């Protein structure tokens, strides 16, 4: 499984953003299919149990699997096909800032951001 790590600095400078979680907007069935291929996949997703959409893209590698991140996408431009970037209708202001965890240096820096009260994932079955 691959994670979604977005480089956000010039070439040669270490700067990236790891997407640790996502809120599915559409394509739930396609995401659930991708997340169900492994026999050890979480039962709630395999059986489409109530609330499964909340865990489809929870965790870095789960985001990569749900959004079909493949090695061929390494180095792909985020604002070009096959990606689509949507802006929120309303500004997101309820952001929690935290420090890095499990690191030896710069652990005190505010490098983690989390949306405190995100909306529930969509239940639309539009194809991804």
ABEGO torsion letter per residue (X at the ends): XBBBBBBABBBGBBBBBBBABBBBABGAAAAAAAAAABAABBAAAAAGBBGAAAAAABEAAAAAAAAGBBAAABGBBAABOABBBBBBABBBABBBBBBBBGBABGAABBABBBBABBBBBBABABBX
